[in-house]
Amino acid sequence: MRIQLVNKFVVLGIPCVVLGQSLGYGVLLYLLSLLERITEEWGLRLRLFALPFLTQDSPIAQVLIYTVPSRRARRPGDLA
């Protein structure tokens, strides 16, 4: 019974960690894209984070644009 309980925590915990990590990376990339815009593309006209084909008007949509591909890249089989 104890092993089944630990198994449940692992099965439920890994997706939560992956989702949290993906969301964290999405927010970080969004903040870096804001910094890039404020500094006028690092003063060199060099775009690393605010790429034209990824840019959205809504901050929530922008975070999702960065989060979803990161989430899709992390499947349970990728953890091994």
Secondary structure, DSSP 8 states (H G I E B T S, - for coil): -HHHHHHHHHHHHHHHHHHHHHHHHHHHHHHHHHHHHHTTGGGTT--SSS-TTT--SSHHHHHHHHHHHHHHT--GGGG-
